Amino acid sequence: MSPRKMRLGVDNIRGKRVVEALGILRYTNKEAAVWLEKLLLSAVNNWEQKSEQEGAADDYDLYIKRVFVDPGGIIYRFLPAPQGRAYRVRKRRNHVTLVVENKVQLDTEE
């Protein structure tokens, strides 16, 4: 998928709480929403693994701190055209970076 199409979905969830963002992505009628939902669930799971806190991420007020889309590699294909010519088809790709953070301050002092 091209970065331009992916940015349409990313702009909808930037700065939102994770629960809100998942609701928005679930009911958005774009292919980018499916990929972003998987990415957001993966980011939340990674946060749970790295935070070393008891309980699930539902107990904390997680939000999307930063999300952006960069262009990736382009795959070139050729489509036959009339009179022995060929049209170039560019299959674009993208890289999405999503950072999830906790709004609630954790008590780490014991």
C-alpha positions in Angstrom: 0.0 0.0 0.0 1.3 3.5 -0.8 2.3 5.8 2.1 -0.2 8.4 1.0 -3.1 5.9 1.5 -1.7 4.8 4.9 -1.4 8.4 6.1 -5.2 8.8 5.7 -5.7 6.2 8.5 -2.8 7.3 10.6 -4.1 10.9 10.7 -7.4 9.6 12.3 -5.7 8.0 15.3 -2.8 10.4 16.1 -2.8 11.5 19.7 -5.9 9.4 20.7 -6.2 6.9 23.5 -5.6 3.3 22.5 -9.2 2.3 23.2 -10.5 5.1 21.1 -8.1 4.4 18.3 -9.0 0.7 18.2 -12.7 1.7 17.9 -12.0 4.2 15.1 -9.9 1.6 13.2 -12.4 -1.2 13.6 -15.2 0.9 11.9 -13.1 2.6 9.2 -13.7 1.3 5.8 -10.1 1.4 4.5 -7.6 -1.4 4.0 -5.1 0.7 5.9 -7.3 0.4 9.0 -6.8 -3.4 9.1 -3.0 -3.1 9.0 -3.0 -0.2 11.6 -5.2 -2.2 14.0 -2.8 -5.1 13.9 0.2 -2.7 14.4 -1.5 -1.0 17.4 -2.4 -4.3 19.1 1.3 -5.4 18.6 2.5 -2.1 20.1 0.3 -2.5 23.2 1.5 -6.1 23.6 5.1 -4.9 23.4 4.4 -2.3 26.0 3.0 -4.9 28.3 6.1 -7.1 27.9 8.5 -4.3 28.4 6.8 -2.4 31.3 7.2 -5.3 33.8 4.0 -4.1 35.6 1.3 -6.5 36.9 -2.0 -6.3 35.2 -3.0 -5.7 31.6 -2.7 -2.5 29.6 -6.4 -1.9 30.3 -5.4 -0.7 33.8 -3.3 2.1 32.4 -4.2 5.1 30.3 -2.3 4.3 27.1 -2.3 6.7 24.3 -0.6 7.0 20.9 2.4 9.3 21.5 3.8 9.4 18.0 2.9 7.8 14.7 4.2 8.5 11.2 4.5 6.8 7.8 7.7 6.8 5.7 8.0 5.5 2.2 9.5 2.1 1.7 10.9 0.3 -1.3 9.1 0.3 -4.6 8.6 -2.9 -6.7 8.5 -2.3 -10.4 6.3 -4.5 -12.6 5.5 -4.2 -16.3 2.1 -4.5 -17.9 1.8 -5.3 -21.6 0.6 -2.4 -23.8 -0.4 -2.1 -27.4 2.2 -2.2 -30.3 4.9 -4.0 -28.3 5.2 -1.4 -25.6 4.9 -1.9 -21.8 3.5 0.2 -19.0 5.5 0.4 -15.8 3.5 -0.4 -12.6 4.9 0.8 -9.3 3.9 -1.2 -6.3 4.7 1.2 -3.4 5.4 0.1 0.2 5.6 2.0 3.5 7.1 1.9 7.0 4.8 2.8 9.9 6.3 3.9 13.2 3.9 3.9 16.2 4.9 4.8 19.8 2.5 4.0 22.7 3.0 5.7 26.1 1.3 5.7 29.5 -0.4 8.9 30.7 -0.6 7.6 34.3 2.6 8.0 36.3 3.7 4.6 37.8 5.0 4.3 41.3 8.4 2.7 40.9 9.6 3.6 44.4 9.3 0.8 46.9 
